[in-house]
Amino acid sequence: MNHTQTNDFLVKEGLGTLMRRYSVPCVISLVVAALYNIVDQIFIANADYLGSYGNAANTVVFPMTVLALAIAVMIGDGCCAFVSISLGAGEREKAHRSVGCGILLCLMVSVALTAVYLIFMDPILTVFGGTVNEATYTCAKEYFFWISLGIPFYMFGQAMNPIIRSDGSPRFAMAATVAGAVTNIILDPILIYPCRMGMMGAAVATVAGQILTTLLSVWYLCHMKAVKIHRNSFGLWGGLMKRFLLLGLTSFLSQVSLVVSMAAVQNMCTRYGALDAVFGQPEYAQIPLAVLGIVMKFFQIAISISVGLAAGCIPVVGYNIGAGRKDRAKTLFTYLLLAEAAVGLTALLIVELFPVQLIGIFGAANESACYTEFAVRSFRIYLCMMVLATVNKGTFIYLQALGKALESTVISMTREVVFGVALPILLPVFFGLNGILYSFPVADILTFAIAAVVIRRTYRELSDPTPDADRVTRPAMAAAKE
């Protein structure tokens, strides 16, 4: 008897129900994943022997975890979209082979990335502002070493998460991530405070959680439902990799371009901070870097919710596009844009009304008054266009799920590379350290002007019932054909 599960409920159940079923666990998974680094930073900031030096060190290392995440989500999100489209078209052979191929690729790339991090540690830390002062550099080097050792576990867990969702188990994907984060939260205060292991303790706690997530993911892969993997599933098939990596390219570019943007922001922060009357003093030099890291971490939480809402829709959109139901894809797009705007508005109200309370969580009581003053200013200026930021991010990912890789990639790269790098370099010339803060909202305004045109065009295409005008389904279906 064939017990293989079918996913035809994705074209039958209500879209609101499906969005809650898939997006809510995905949101929780991504927020919890974001909390790995944020929890480390909270406990580090409140340790009297680390403080803002450890905080700045955490900021320096953070882009490297984002780079690892970029590669992992390219593999995972690409497989997720490809599997969903393949299942919708009834092509199960391609589905299970893409999963096996993704697993092998993730393992190989993660080990290689770990080696690169360990070999080129000093220049990497320098590029991201680690040399702002000696204390920050020492903390960053210790933290980066141990985090690098956990990269294979981190990448595997993040790559398998969307694959597990595509198999119809978003709750298990969520549970695997939550279990790892809870482990990190439990171990962090133990290793940092009574054990006084410092940056090493924070990193070891993080890696321990990542190992648990990996073990749970491996267990699920051995018990998949809609997609059954076996020995013949594993292989590095070039044609297959090209197709699912193309679908995951937008996820990769949106993350890796963020790394490029972070490099620009953190270098400008170090450069123009040194010219500031207060932060030019050696004992305060690390504060702008530490504060911007905290602000970006809060943004990371909000954007994780935004990404989770959109990524959770990928299996639903892919299956419906594969089944020829453009009408449902259009309705789901509307639901998503409204939800993204609500997330952005909520985040905006929090940062504008409670910046002092937010920075208080990150050890403000142990720092100088200029630490709090700069943090409040940063929260209110840097994140003042959160509504546009979340809508932009949701649009990027939804276009990817529709198979519109080119439009999605162009908008994402424009936001993070063109605006995200050029504005932090240009605006400080005129506004000093504040120019870095202005760069973020200006970039979101300019990006939304482009995204609005694409959103309107996508609505028209999803509304057109004629087969000859079916420009949306063709790219997605082509990705599922060899």
C-alpha positions as CSV (number, residue, x, y, z in Angstrom):
1,M,0.0,0.0,0.0
2,N,1.3,3.5,-0.8
3,H,1.2,5.7,2.3
4,T,2.8,8.7,0.6
5,Q,1.0,11.9,1.6
6,T,-0.3,14.3,-1.1
7,N,-0.5,18.0,-0.7
8,D,-3.6,18.7,-2.7
9,F,-5.1,20.4,0.3
10,L,-3.0,23.4,-0.7
11,V,-5.5,24.2,-3.5
12,K,-8.6,23.3,-1.5
13,E,-8.3,24.9,2.0
14,G,-8.9,28.5,2.7
15,L,-5.9,30.8,2.1
16,G,-6.2,32.5,5.5
17,T,-6.1,29.1,7.2
18,L,-3.1,28.0,5.0
19,M,-1.2,31.2,5.7
20,R,-1.6,30.8,9.4
21,R,-0.7,27.1,9.3
22,Y,2.5,27.7,7.3
23,S,3.5,31.3,8.1
24,V,3.1,31.3,11.9
25,P,5.5,28.4,12.5
26,C,7.9,29.9,10.0
27,V,7.8,33.2,11.7
28,I,8.4,31.6,15.1
29,S,11.3,29.6,13.6
30,L,13.0,32.6,12.1
31,V,12.5,34.9,15.1
32,V,13.9,32.2,17.3
33,A,16.8,31.8,14.9
34,A,17.4,35.5,15.1
35,L,17.3,35.3,18.9
36,Y,20.4,33.1,18.9
37,N,22.7,36.1,18.3
38,I,20.4,38.6,20.1
39,V,20.3,36.5,23.3
40,D,24.1,36.3,23.2
41,Q,24.3,40.1,22.9
42,I,21.9,40.7,25.8
43,F,23.8,38.5,28.2
44,I,27.2,39.8,27.0
45,A,26.0,43.5,27.4
46,N,24.9,42.9,31.0
47,A,28.2,41.1,32.0
48,D,30.3,43.7,33.9
49,Y,33.5,42.3,32.5
50,L,32.4,42.5,28.8
51,G,29.8,45.3,28.4
52,S,29.9,47.5,25.3
53,Y,33.3,45.9,24.2
54,G,31.7,42.5,24.0
55,N,28.6,44.1,22.4
56,A,30.7,45.7,19.7
57,A,32.5,42.4,19.2
58,N,29.2,40.6,18.7
59,T,28.3,43.2,16.0
60,V,31.6,42.7,14.2
61,V,31.0,38.9,14.0
62,F,27.3,39.1,13.1
63,P,27.7,39.6,9.4
64,M,29.6,36.3,9.1
65,T,26.6,34.4,10.5
66,V,24.4,36.2,8.0
67,L,26.7,35.1,5.2
68,A,26.4,31.5,6.4
69,L,22.6,32.0,6.6
70,A,22.6,33.4,3.0
71,I,24.1,30.2,1.6
72,A,21.9,28.0,3.8
73,V,18.6,29.7,2.7
74,M,19.6,29.7,-0.9
75,I,19.8,25.9,-0.7
76,G,16.8,25.5,1.7
77,D,14.4,28.0,0.2
78,G,15.3,26.9,-3.4
79,C,14.6,23.3,-2.5
80,C,11.4,24.3,-0.7
81,A,10.1,26.1,-3.8
82,F,11.3,23.5,-6.2
83,V,9.8,20.6,-4.1
84,S,6.4,22.4,-3.8
85,I,6.2,23.1,-7.6
86,S,7.3,19.6,-8.4
87,L,4.7,18.1,-6.0
88,G,2.0,20.4,-7.5
89,A,2.9,19.1,-11.0
90,G,3.0,15.4,-9.7
91,E,6.8,15.0,-10.3
92,R,7.9,13.2,-7.1
93,E,11.2,11.9,-8.6
94,K,12.5,15.5,-8.9
95,A,11.2,16.4,-5.4
96,H,13.1,13.7,-3.5
97,R,16.3,14.1,-5.6
98,S,16.4,17.8,-5.0
99,V,16.2,17.2,-1.2
100,G,19.1,14.7,-1.3
101,C,21.1,17.0,-3.5
102,G,20.5,20.0,-1.2
103,I,21.7,18.0,1.8
104,L,25.0,17.0,0.2
105,L,25.6,20.5,-1.1
106,C,24.9,22.1,2.3
107,L,27.3,19.8,4.1
108,M,30.1,20.4,1.6
109,V,29.7,24.2,1.5
110,S,29.4,24.6,5.3
111,V,32.7,22.7,5.9
112,A,34.5,24.8,3.3
113,L,33.1,28.1,4.8
114,T,34.3,27.1,8.3
115,A,37.8,26.6,6.9
116,V,37.7,30.0,5.2
117,Y,36.6,31.7,8.4
118,L,39.3,30.0,10.5
119,I,42.1,30.7,8.0
120,F,41.2,34.3,7.2
121,M,40.0,35.3,10.7
122,D,42.1,38.4,11.2
123,P,41.4,40.1,7.8
124,I,37.7,39.3,8.1
125,L,37.4,40.9,11.5
126,T,39.3,44.0,10.2
127,V,36.9,44.4,7.3
128,F,33.9,44.6,9.7
129,G,35.4,47.1,12.1
130,G,36.9,44.8,14.7
131,T,40.0,47.0,15.1
132,V,38.1,49.9,16.5
133,N,40.1,49.3,19.7
134,E,42.1,46.5,21.3
135,A,39.5,45.2,23.8
136,T,36.8,44.9,21.1
137,Y,39.2,43.0,18.8
138,T,40.2,40.5,21.5
139,C,36.5,39.8,22.3
140,A,35.6,39.5,18.6
141,K,38.4,37.0,17.8
142,E,37.5,34.7,20.7
143,Y,33.8,34.8,19.8
144,F,34.4,34.3,16.1
145,F,36.6,31.2,16.6
146,W,34.0,29.3,18.4
147,I,31.1,30.5,16.2
148,S,33.0,29.3,13.2
149,L,33.3,25.8,14.5
150,G,29.5,25.6,14.7
151,I,28.9,26.9,11.1
152,P,28.2,23.4,9.6
153,F,25.5,22.8,12.3
154,Y,24.0,26.2,11.9
155,M,23.8,26.0,8.1
156,F,22.4,22.5,8.1
157,G,19.6,23.4,10.5
158,Q,18.7,26.6,8.6
159,A,18.8,24.8,5.2
160,M,16.6,21.9,6.3
161,N,14.0,24.1,8.0
162,P,12.2,25.2,4.8
163,I,12.6,21.7,3.3
164,I,10.8,20.3,6.3
165,R,8.1,22.9,5.8
166,S,7.7,21.9,2.1
167,D,7.1,18.4,3.3
168,G,4.0,19.6,5.1
169,S,5.5,19.8,8.6
170,P,5.9,23.5,9.5
171,R,5.3,22.8,13.2
172,F,8.2,20.3,13.4
173,A,10.4,22.8,11.6
174,M,9.5,25.4,14.2
175,A,10.0,22.9,17.1
176,A,13.5,22.0,15.9
177,T,14.6,25.7,15.9
178,V,12.9,26.5,19.2
179,A,14.5,23.6,20.9
180,G,18.0,24.9,19.9
181,A,17.2,28.4,20.9
182,V,15.9,27.3,24.4
183,T,19.2,25.4,24.8
184,N,21.1,28.6,24.0
185,I,19.0,30.7,26.4
186,I,19.6,28.2,29.2
187,L,23.4,27.9,28.7
188,D,24.2,31.5,28.0
189,P,23.7,32.9,31.6
190,I,25.4,29.8,33.1
191,L,28.5,30.0,30.9
192,I,28.8,33.9,30.9
193,Y,28.1,34.7,34.6
194,P,29.0,32.0,37.2
195,C,31.5,30.2,34.8
196,R,32.8,33.5,33.5
197,M,33.7,32.0,30.1
198,G,33.1,35.4,28.4
199,M,32.7,35.4,24.7
200,M,33.7,31.8,24.4
201,G,30.8,30.9,26.7
202,A,28.3,32.8,24.6
203,A,29.5,31.1,21.5
204,V,29.6,27.6,23.0
205,A,26.0,28.1,24.2
206,T,25.0,29.1,20.6
207,V,26.7,26.1,19.0
208,A,25.2,23.7,21.5
209,G,21.7,24.9,20.4
210,Q,22.6,24.6,16.8
211,I,23.7,21.0,17.2
212,L,20.4,20.0,18.8
213,T,18.5,21.6,15.9
214,T,20.6,19.6,13.5
215,L,20.0,16.3,15.3
216,L,16.2,16.9,15.2
217,S,16.4,17.9,11.5
218,V,18.3,14.7,10.7
219,W,15.6,12.6,12.5
220,Y,12.8,14.2,10.5
221,L,14.6,13.7,7.2
222,C,14.5,10.0,7.9
223,H,10.7,10.1,8.4
224,M,9.5,12.5,5.7
225,K,5.9,12.2,4.5
226,A,5.2,13.8,1.1
227,V,8.8,13.4,-0.1
228,K,10.5,10.0,0.6
229,I,14.3,10.2,0.4
230,H,16.5,7.1,0.0
231,R,19.9,6.1,-1.2
232,N,19.2,7.1,-4.8
233,S,18.1,10.6,-3.7
234,F,21.7,11.6,-2.9
235,G,23.9,13.0,-5.7
236,L,25.2,16.3,-7.0
237,W,23.2,16.6,-10.2
238,G,24.3,19.8,-12.0
239,G,21.0,20.3,-13.8
240,L,18.9,19.9,-10.7
241,M,21.2,22.1,-8.6
242,K,21.0,24.8,-11.2
243,R,17.2,24.8,-11.1
244,F,16.6,24.9,-7.3
245,L,19.5,27.2,-6.6
246,L,18.0,29.6,-9.1
247,L,14.8,29.6,-7.1
248,G,16.8,30.3,-4.0
249,L,19.0,32.9,-5.5
250,T,16.8,35.8,-4.3
251,S,17.0,34.5,-0.7
252,F,20.8,34.3,-1.0
253,L,21.2,37.8,-2.6
254,S,18.9,39.4,0.0
255,Q,21.1,38.0,2.8
256,V,24.6,38.3,1.3
257,S,23.9,41.9,0.1
258,L,23.0,42.6,3.7
259,V,26.5,41.5,4.6
260,V,27.9,44.0,2.0
261,S,25.7,46.7,3.4
262,M,26.8,45.9,7.0
263,A,30.5,46.1,5.9
264,A,29.9,49.6,4.6
265,V,27.8,50.7,7.6
266,Q,30.3,49.3,10.2
267,N,33.3,50.8,8.4
268,M,31.7,54.2,8.1
269,C,30.6,54.0,11.7
270,T,34.3,53.4,12.8
271,R,35.6,56.1,10.5
272,Y,33.1,58.9,11.3
273,G,32.9,57.8,15.0
274,A,36.6,58.6,15.2
275,L,35.9,62.2,14.0
276,D,33.1,62.7,16.6
277,A,33.9,64.9,19.7
278,V,32.7,62.2,22.1
279,F,33.2,58.9,20.3
280,G,36.6,59.9,19.0
281,Q,37.9,59.2,22.6
282,P,39.4,55.7,22.9
283,E,37.2,54.7,25.8
284,Y,34.0,55.5,23.9
285,A,35.2,54.4,20.4
286,Q,33.3,51.1,20.5
287,I,29.9,52.7,21.4
288,P,28.6,53.6,17.9
289,L,29.4,50.1,16.6
290,A,27.8,48.5,19.6
291,V,24.7,50.6,19.4
292,L,24.2,50.1,15.7
293,G,24.6,46.4,16.2
294,I,21.7,46.5,18.8
295,V,19.5,48.5,16.5
296,M,20.2,46.1,13.6
297,K,19.3,43.2,15.9
298,F,15.9,44.7,16.7
299,F,15.4,45.2,13.0
300,Q,16.4,41.6,12.5
301,I,13.5,40.5,14.7
302,A,11.0,42.6,12.8
303,I,12.4,41.5,9.4
304,S,12.4,37.8,10.6
305,I,8.7,38.1,11.1
306,S,8.3,39.7,7.7
307,V,10.4,37.0,6.0
308,G,8.6,34.3,7.9
309,L,5.2,35.5,6.7
310,A,6.4,35.5,3.1
311,A,8.5,32.3,3.3
312,G,5.6,30.4,4.9
313,C,3.6,31.2,1.8
314,I,6.2,29.7,-0.6
315,P,4.8,26.1,-0.5
316,V,1.2,27.4,-0.9
317,V,2.1,29.7,-3.8
318,G,4.3,27.1,-5.5
319,Y,1.7,24.4,-5.3
320,N,-1.1,26.6,-6.6
321,I,1.0,28.0,-9.4
322,G,1.9,24.4,-10.4
323,A,-1.8,23.6,-10.3
324,G,-2.7,26.6,-12.4
325,R,-4.6,28.6,-9.7
326,K,-3.4,32.1,-10.3
327,D,-6.5,33.5,-8.6
328,R,-5.5,32.0,-5.2
329,A,-1.9,33.3,-5.7
330,K,-3.3,36.8,-6.2
331,T,-5.5,36.7,-3.1
332,L,-2.7,35.4,-1.0
333,F,-0.4,38.2,-2.2
334,T,-3.0,40.7,-0.9
335,Y,-3.2,39.0,2.5
336,L,0.6,39.0,2.7
337,L,1.1,42.7,1.9
338,L,-1.5,43.7,4.5
339,A,0.2,41.5,7.1
340,E,3.6,42.9,6.3
341,A,2.4,46.5,6.7
342,A,0.9,45.6,10.1
343,V,4.2,44.1,11.2
344,G,6.1,47.2,10.1
345,L,3.7,49.6,11.9
346,T,3.9,47.6,15.1
347,A,7.7,47.7,15.0
348,L,7.7,51.4,14.2
349,L,5.5,52.2,17.2
350,I,7.8,50.2,19.5
351,V,11.0,51.9,18.5
352,E,9.5,55.4,18.5
353,L,7.8,55.1,21.8
354,F,10.1,52.9,23.9
355,P,13.7,53.4,22.7
356,V,15.0,53.9,26.3
357,Q,13.5,50.7,27.4
358,L,14.9,48.8,24.5
359,I,18.4,50.0,25.0
360,G,18.0,49.2,28.7
361,I,17.8,45.5,27.9
362,F,21.3,45.8,26.4
363,G,23.1,47.0,29.5
364,A,22.6,50.7,29.2
365,A,22.7,51.0,33.1
366,N,26.3,50.0,33.0
367,E,27.4,52.5,30.3
368,S,27.8,56.2,30.0
369,A,24.9,58.6,29.2
370,C,26.2,59.1,25.6
371,Y,25.6,55.4,25.1
372,T,21.9,55.8,25.8
373,E,21.6,59.1,24.0
374,F,23.1,57.7,20.8
375,A,21.0,54.6,21.0
376,V,17.7,56.6,21.3
377,R,18.7,58.7,18.3
378,S,19.6,55.6,16.3
379,F,16.4,53.7,17.0
380,R,14.2,56.7,16.1
381,I,16.0,57.6,12.9
382,Y,17.4,54.4,11.5
383,L,14.2,52.5,11.8
384,C,11.6,55.2,11.0
385,M,10.6,53.5,7.7
386,M,9.9,50.1,9.1
387,V,6.5,49.8,7.3
388,L,8.2,50.2,3.9
389,A,11.0,47.9,4.9
390,T,8.7,45.0,5.8
391,V,6.5,45.4,2.7
392,N,9.6,45.5,0.5
393,K,11.0,42.3,2.0
394,G,7.7,40.5,1.7
395,T,7.5,41.5,-1.9
396,F,11.0,40.2,-2.7
397,I,10.2,36.7,-1.4
398,Y,6.7,36.5,-2.9
399,L,8.0,37.3,-6.3
400,Q,10.6,34.5,-5.9
401,A,7.8,32.1,-5.0
402,L,6.0,33.1,-8.2
403,G,9.1,32.2,-10.2
404,K,9.8,35.9,-11.0
405,A,13.4,35.6,-10.0
406,L,14.7,38.5,-12.1
407,E,12.3,41.1,-10.7
408,S,12.9,39.9,-7.2
409,T,16.6,39.8,-7.5
410,V,16.9,43.3,-9.1
411,I,14.8,45.0,-6.4
412,S,16.6,43.1,-3.6
413,M,20.1,43.9,-4.9
414,T,19.1,47.5,-5.6
415,R,18.0,47.9,-2.0
416,E,21.0,46.2,-0.3
417,V,23.9,46.9,-2.6
418,V,23.1,50.1,-4.5
419,F,21.3,52.0,-1.8
420,G,22.6,50.0,1.2
421,V,26.2,50.7,0.3
422,A,26.2,54.0,-1.6
423,L,24.0,55.9,0.9
424,P,26.1,55.0,4.1
425,I,29.2,56.1,2.2
426,L,27.7,59.3,0.7
427,L,25.4,60.8,3.4
428,P,28.1,60.9,6.2
429,V,30.1,63.2,4.0
430,F,27.4,65.8,4.6
431,F,25.8,64.8,7.9
432,G,28.7,63.0,9.8
433,L,27.7,60.1,12.0
434,N,24.0,61.0,11.6
435,G,24.3,60.4,7.9
436,I,24.7,56.6,8.6
437,L,21.4,56.7,10.5
438,Y,19.6,58.6,7.6
439,S,20.9,56.1,5.0
440,F,18.5,53.3,6.1
441,P,15.1,55.0,5.8
442,V,16.2,56.8,2.6
443,A,17.1,53.4,1.1
444,D,13.7,52.0,2.0
445,I,11.8,54.9,0.5
446,L,13.7,54.6,-2.8
447,T,13.2,50.8,-2.9
448,F,9.5,51.0,-2.3
449,A,9.1,53.4,-5.3
450,I,10.5,50.6,-7.4
451,A,8.6,47.8,-5.6
452,A,5.3,49.5,-6.1
453,V,5.6,49.3,-9.9
454,V,6.4,45.6,-9.7
455,I,3.6,44.9,-7.3
456,R,1.1,46.6,-9.6
457,R,2.3,44.6,-12.6
458,T,2.2,41.4,-10.7
459,Y,-1.4,42.0,-9.8
460,R,-2.3,42.5,-13.4
461,E,-0.6,39.3,-14.5
462,L,-2.3,37.3,-11.7
463,S,-5.6,38.7,-12.8
464,D,-5.3,37.8,-16.5
465,P,-7.2,34.6,-17.1
466,T,-6.0,34.0,-20.7
467,P,-3.4,31.2,-21.1
468,D,-1.3,33.2,-23.6
469,A,-0.8,35.9,-21.0
470,D,0.2,33.4,-18.3
471,R,3.6,35.0,-17.7
472,V,3.7,34.2,-14.0
473,T,3.2,30.4,-14.2
474,R,5.7,29.8,-17.0
475,P,8.9,30.7,-15.1
476,A,7.8,28.7,-12.1
477,M,6.8,25.6,-14.1
478,A,10.0,25.9,-16.2
479,A,12.1,25.6,-13.1
480,A,10.5,22.3,-12.4
481,K,11.3,20.8,-15.8
482,E,14.5,19.3,-16.8
